Amino acid sequence: MSKAEWENNEEIKIFREYLRIPTVHPNIDYTACVEFLKRQAASLDLPVDVEYPVNEANPVVIMKWLGKQPELPGIILNSHTDVVPVFPEKWTHDPFTADLDDEGRIYARGSQDMKCVGAQYLAAIRALKATGYQPKRTVYLTFVPDEEAGGFFGMREFIKGDYFKSLNVGLSLDEGSSSLDDSYYVYFAERTGWHIRFKISGTAGHGSLLLPNTAGEKLNYIVNKMMGFRASQVQQLKDNTRLFFGDVTTVNLTQLTGGVQRNVVPAMLEVVFDLRIGIDVDLVAFEQQIRDWCEEAGGGIEIVFEQKDEYIPPTKVDASNPYWTAFEKALNELNLKFRTHVCPGNTDSRFLRSVGIPALGFSPMNNTPILLHDHDEYIRADTYLHGIKVYTKLIAAVADV
């Protein structure tokens, strides 16, 4: 297709309109977004509700496509409406004008993460309804806030309410990520997120002295142990090219604070690590190992878990899960290459899995640079349109299980 054809494509127009709504952190105003989604629901002749699980600043928009057997557990097509902050000076295109270049690249914050998926759901349902198709199971489209800030004002609280429980959800589809080759990623699990702050106390005094048991010495020990463990995970990836980032534990030093003056040995230093722990790690044993390192360092170290997620069982991707069987069959019938992985980051799928609902993460973007949260985020128009065809097949497949 040419640039003119892409620009005049009705689905591309709708997608670009969605991208132009700046639902960007911090201090998001979702008003325009909610109105856009209500218009989309009206165009599809779908009833729409707006729920506020936490407060009126964080709306959840729910569209309902009634199934022929509504007593069966339904299907959620979930996407988040918020996007991460931008540094406009780092972009070659305005991040909220959805510029389309001659190569068909649509530049905008949210083009990959994940307004593309939310708009593709709408387009796929439009295509299915145009054929007269009605799903066996009721299909819900949920557009949730706050995912990029942790989901605590969105999906986490939404699933606790009576409204969500009344939906009787059997499966959730949510975001994945782009891939660099011709295969697609399907995420069936997420690692366990821990953010650990080490508050390290030690002997304070004059900077000219070699004082014993200082906070600096203990800090050095802890950092060496944590970074040594990090190096072991890097080596695993090097040694086994079949491993994905989500298959190992990531450890990153993210904050380092302390000290009052250049010539004063501090009484306290603090260091924070971001850990995403592999699904095969014994969490109890791992925490004990970290506590043992603190004692080996000389004691006097307080561990504060600023985030300590529980282990959440993966979604089964085998014959025991009929939704997966249908999903897999649809991908095969489309002759698409795909690989199942543990998601490297966190998505709202973890909240669904935590209450026993199977959840799959999938974004139909292959042969595409991974630009989630990056400058000049874009998706190609032909990739976007192909994704609509993929979802048209997938949605019908899981809705008819």
Residue pairs with C-beta under 8 A, 6 or more apart in sequence:
1 9
1 104
1 381
1 382
3 100
3 101
3 102
3 104
6 12
6 100
6 104
6 381
7 13
7 100
9 381
9 385
11 119
11 123
11 126
11 384
11 385
11 388
12 100
12 106
12 381
12 384
12 385
14 40
14 119
14 122
14 123
15 98
15 106
15 115
15 116
15 119
15 123
15 384
16 98
16 100
16 106
16 108
17 36
17 98
18 36
18 110
18 115
18 118
18 119
19 96
19 98
19 106
19 108
19 109
19 110
19 111
19 115
20 96
20 97
20 98
20 108
21 32
21 33
21 36
21 96
22 96
23 29
23 30
23 33
23 81
23 82
23 83
23 110
23 145
24 82
24 83
24 84
24 85
24 86
24 96
24 109
25 82
25 83
25 84
25 85
25 148
25 149
26 85
28 57
28 82
28 145
30 57
30 58
30 59
30 81
30 145
33 81
33 143
34 50
34 59
34 61
37 48
37 61
37 63
37 81
37 143
38 48
38 50
38 61
40 63
40 122
41 47
41 48
41 63
42 48
43 126
44 63
44 65
44 122
44 125
44 126
44 129
45 129
46 63
46 64
46 65
46 125
46 141
47 63
47 64
48 61
48 62
48 63
48 64
49 61
49 62
49 64
49 163
50 59
50 60
50 61
50 62
51 59
51 60
51 62
51 158
51 161
51 163
52 58
52 59
52 60
53 60
53 153
53 154
53 157
53 158
53 160
53 161
54 152
54 153
54 154
54 157
55 153
57 153
58 145
58 146
58 153
58 154
59 145
60 142
60 143
60 144
60 145
60 154
60 155
60 158
61 81
61 142
61 143
62 140
62 141
62 142
62 143
62 163
63 140
63 141
64 138
64 139
64 140
65 125
65 135
65 138
65 139
65 140
65 141
66 134
66 138
67 74
67 134
67 135
67 136
67 137
67 138
67 139
67 399
68 134
68 135
68 136
69 136
69 137
70 137
70 138
72 136
72 137
72 138
72 170
73 137
73 168
73 169
73 170
73 171
74 137
74 138
74 139
74 140
74 167
74 168
74 169
74 170
75 135
75 137
75 138
75 139
75 140
75 169
75 170
75 171
75 172
75 173
75 395
75 398
75 399
76 140
76 141
76 142
76 167
76 169
76 171
76 172
76 173
76 352
77 121
77 139
77 140
77 141
77 142
77 173
77 395
78 142
78 144
78 155
78 172
78 173
78 174
78 348
78 349
78 352
79 114
79 115
79 117
79 118
79 121
79 141
79 142
79 143
79 144
79 174
79 175
80 114
80 118
80 143
80 144
80 145
80 146
80 147
80 148
80 151
80 154
80 155
80 175
80 348
81 115
81 118
81 143
81 144
81 145
82 145
82 146
82 147
82 148
82 149
83 109
83 110
83 113
83 115
83 148
84 109
84 113
84 148
84 373
86 95
86 96
86 109
86 375
87 375
88 94
88 95
90 375
90 376
91 107
91 375
91 376
92 107
92 376
93 99
93 101
93 107
93 108
93 376
95 107
95 108
95 109
95 377
96 108
96 109
97 108
98 106
98 107
98 108
98 111
99 106
99 107
99 108
100 106
100 107
100 381
101 107
103 380
104 380
104 381
104 382
105 378
105 379
105 380
105 381
106 378
106 379
106 380
106 381
106 384
107 376
107 377
107 378
108 115
108 377
108 378
109 377
110 116
110 377
111 371
111 377
111 378
111 379
112 177
112 178
112 363
112 365
112 368
112 370
112 371
112 372
112 377
112 378
112 379
113 175
113 177
113 372
113 373
113 377
114 175
114 363
116 363
116 365
116 379
116 384
116 387
117 174
117 175
117 363
117 387
118 141
118 143
120 364
120 384
120 387
120 388
120 391
121 141
121 391
121 395
122 141
123 388
123 391
124 388
124 391
124 392
124 394
124 395
125 139
125 141
125 395
127 388
127 392
128 135
128 392
128 395
128 396
133 396
135 395
135 396
135 399
135 400
136 399
136 400
136 401
137 170
137 398
137 399
137 400
137 401
138 167
139 395
139 399
140 167
140 169
142 158
144 151
144 154
144 155
144 158
144 348
145 153
145 154
146 152
146 153
146 154
146 155
147 154
147 155
147 347
147 348
150 156
150 346
151 346
151 348
151 351
154 348
155 348
155 351
155 352
156 351
158 164
159 351
159 352
159 355
169 352
169 357
170 323
170 357
170 358
170 401
171 323
171 357
171 358
171 359
171 360
171 398
171 401
172 349
172 352
172 357
172 358
172 359
172 360
173 359
173 360
173 361
173 362
173 394
173 398
174 347
174 348
174 349
174 352
174 359
174 360
174 361
174 362
175 347
175 361
175 362
175 363
176 184
176 185
176 186
176 187
176 343
176 361
176 362
176 363
177 185
177 187
177 343
177 361
177 363
177 365
177 370
177 372
178 363
178 365
178 366
178 368
178 369
178 370
178 371
178 372
178 379
179 185
179 365
179 366
179 367
179 368
179 370
180 367
180 368
180 369
180 370
181 366
181 367
182 337
182 366
182 367
183 336
183 337
183 338
183 339
183 366
184 331
184 336
184 337
184 338
184 339
184 362
184 364
184 365
184 366
185 338
185 339
185 341
185 361
185 362
185 363
186 317
186 327
186 331
186 338
186 339
186 340
186 341
186 360
186 361
186 362
187 246
187 340
187 341
187 342
187 343
187 347
187 349
187 360
187 361
187 362
188 314
188 315
188 316
188 317
188 340
188 341
188 342
188 360
188 361
189 246
189 279
189 312
189 313
189 314
189 315
189 342
189 343
189 353
190 246
190 312
190 342
190 343
190 345
190 346
190 347
190 349
190 350
190 353
191 246
191 249
191 250
191 276
191 277
191 278
191 279
191 342
191 343
191 344
192 276
192 277
192 279
192 281
192 283
192 309
192 310
192 311
192 312
193 274
193 275
193 276
193 277
193 307
193 309
193 346
194 274
194 275
194 277
194 305
194 307
194 308
194 309
195 254
195 272
195 273
195 274
195 275
195 305
195 306
195 307
195 308
196 272
196 273
196 275
196 290
196 303
196 304
196 305
196 306
197 255
197 270
197 271
197 272
197 303
197 304
197 305
197 306
198 219
198 222
198 270
198 271
198 272
198 273
198 294
198 301
198 302
198 303
198 304
199 268
199 270
199 301
199 302
199 303
199 304
200 215
200 218
200 219
200 222
200 258
200 268
200 269
200 270
200 271
200 297
200 300
200 301
201 215
201 267
201 268
201 300
201 301
201 302
202 213
202 214
202 215
202 216
202 217
202 218
202 265
202 266
202 267
202 268
202 269
202 298
202 300
203 211
203 212
203 213
203 214
203 215
203 265
203 267
204 211
204 214
204 215
204 264
204 265
204 266
204 267
205 211
205 264
205 265
206 263
206 264
206 265
207 262
207 263
207 264
207 265
208 263
209 265
211 265
213 298
213 300
214 265
215 258
215 265
215 266
215 267
215 268
215 269
216 265
216 266
216 269
217 297
217 298
218 269
218 297
218 298
218 300
218 301
219 269
219 271
221 293
221 296
221 297
221 298
222 271
222 293
222 294
222 297
222 301
223 253
223 271
225 293
226 251
226 253
226 273
226 293
227 251
227 253
229 249
229 251
230 250
230 251
230 252
233 248
233 249
233 250
233 251
236 243
236 248
237 243
237 245
237 248
244 339
244 341
244 342
244 344
245 344
246 278
246 341
246 342
246 343
246 344
247 278
247 341
247 342
248 278
249 275
249 276
249 277
249 278
249 281
250 274
250 275
250 276
250 344
251 273
251 274
251 275
252 273
252 274
252 275
253 271
253 272
253 273
254 272
254 273
254 274
255 270
255 271
255 272
256 269
256 270
256 271
256 272
257 269
257 270
257 271
258 266
258 268
258 269
258 270
259 266
259 269
260 266
272 306
276 344
276 345
276 346
277 283
277 286
278 342
279 311
279 314
279 342
283 311
290 303
291 303
294 301
294 303
309 350
310 354
312 350
312 353
312 354
313 353
314 342
314 353
315 321
315 324
315 353
315 358
315 359
315 360
316 324
316 358
317 324
317 328
317 340
318 324
319 325
321 358
322 401
323 358
323 360
323 398
323 401
324 358
324 360
326 397
326 398
326 400
326 401
327 360
327 394
327 397
327 398
329 397
330 393
330 394
330 396
330 397
330 398
331 338
331 394
333 393
334 389
334 390
334 393
336 390
343 349
343 361
347 361
349 359
349 360
349 361
350 359
352 358
352 359
353 359
362 394
363 387
364 383
364 386
364 387
364 390
364 391
365 379
365 383
365 387
366 383
367 383
368 379
368 380
368 383
371 377
371 378
